[in-house]
Amino acid sequence: MIGICRGAQLLNVVAGGRLFQHIEGHPSIHDVRLRDGRTVMSNSVHHQMMIPGPNAVIMATSNHAHTRLSAIEEPEDTPEVEAIFYPELGFYGIQGHPEFGHGATTRWFFEQVEECFFEGAR
């Protein structure tokens, strides 16, 4: 199962994760660091942030010094979870929008879907 934006947030909560209810200053186009260490571009329009649940594999993060977390107290350097995978549930979620058009987000989205569902990210 794949969740995009709010779908990712919803399935993350169903899987035992939580959400920051509101973050401020999250840019719509920004760098994302993938599990393999690469930095790629992503697009997004969310103002919530996923907090991983048990057994989650964090697939991508971003860290924006100008983003402020307003829901619960966290250290300023807490990375924003941009993509997540729950192997036992067969669920991959991405905060960005690969459907906005062919581009950087679309490419790494499909790379990660292949890794999660066909190569077994663990």
C-alpha positions in Angstrom: 0.0 0.0 0.0 1.3 3.5 -0.8 0.2 6.7 0.9 1.0 10.2 -0.5 0.9 13.3 1.7 -2.2 13.0 4.0 -2.5 9.3 3.0 1.0 8.7 4.3 0.2 10.6 7.5 -3.0 8.6 8.1 -1.4 5.2 7.5 1.5 6.2 9.7 -0.9 6.9 12.6 -2.8 3.7 11.9 0.6 1.9 12.1 1.2 3.3 15.6 3.0 6.5 14.6 2.0 10.1 15.5 2.0 13.5 13.9 3.3 16.9 14.7 0.1 18.8 14.1 1.7 21.9 12.7 5.1 22.9 11.5 5.9 26.4 10.3 8.3 27.4 7.6 8.4 24.1 5.7 9.4 25.0 2.1 7.5 23.6 -0.8 10.7 22.7 -2.7 13.5 21.4 -0.6 16.4 18.9 -0.2 15.7 15.5 1.1 18.3 13.0 2.4 17.6 9.4 1.3 18.6 6.3 3.3 21.5 5.7 0.9 22.9 9.2 1.8 22.0 10.9 -1.5 20.4 14.3 -1.3 17.6 14.9 -3.8 14.9 17.5 -4.4 11.4 17.1 -3.2 8.1 19.0 -3.4 5.4 19.1 -0.8 2.5 21.2 0.6 2.1 19.6 4.0 2.2 21.4 7.3 2.2 18.2 9.5 5.1 15.9 10.0 5.1 12.1 10.6 6.6 10.7 13.8 7.5 7.1 13.1 5.8 4.3 14.9 7.3 0.9 16.0 9.1 -1.1 13.3 9.2 1.9 10.8 12.1 2.2 8.4 12.8 5.9 7.8 13.4 6.2 4.0 14.0 9.9 3.7 14.4 13.0 6.0 14.9 16.7 5.7 16.3 19.1 8.2 15.3 22.8 7.9 16.7 25.2 10.4 13.8 27.6 9.7 11.1 25.0 10.3 9.4 25.4 13.7 7.6 22.6 15.5 4.6 23.8 17.4 2.8 20.7 18.5 5.2 19.1 21.0 8.7 19.9 22.2 11.5 18.4 20.2 15.1 19.3 19.7 15.6 21.9 16.9 17.7 19.4 14.9 14.9 16.8 14.8 14.8 15.7 11.2 11.5 15.9 9.3 10.4 12.4 8.1 9.7 12.7 4.4 9.2 9.0 3.6 8.6 5.9 5.7 8.2 2.2 5.2 6.5 -0.4 7.5 7.8 -3.8 6.2 5.4 -5.9 8.2 2.4 -4.0 7.0 3.6 -3.5 3.4 3.1 0.2 3.6 5.2 3.0 2.1 4.4 6.6 2.7 5.8 9.8 1.2 5.1 13.4 2.3 6.0 14.8 -1.2 3.9 14.7 -4.3 5.3 12.5 -7.1 2.0 13.0 -9.0 2.7 16.7 -9.5 4.7 15.9 -12.6 7.8 14.1 -13.8 10.8 15.4 -11.8 13.2 14.7 -9.0 10.4 13.7 -6.5 8.9 11.3 -9.0 12.3 9.6 -9.7 13.2 8.9 -6.1 9.7 7.9 -5.2 9.7 5.1 -7.8 13.3 4.1 -6.7 12.1 3.7 -3.1 8.9 1.9 -4.1 11.1 -0.6 -6.0 13.4 -0.9 -3.0 10.6 -1.4 -0.5 8.4 -3.8 -2.4 10.8 -5.6 -4.7 14.1 -5.5 -3.0 13.0 -5.6 0.7 14.2 -2.4 2.5 15.1 -3.6 6.0 
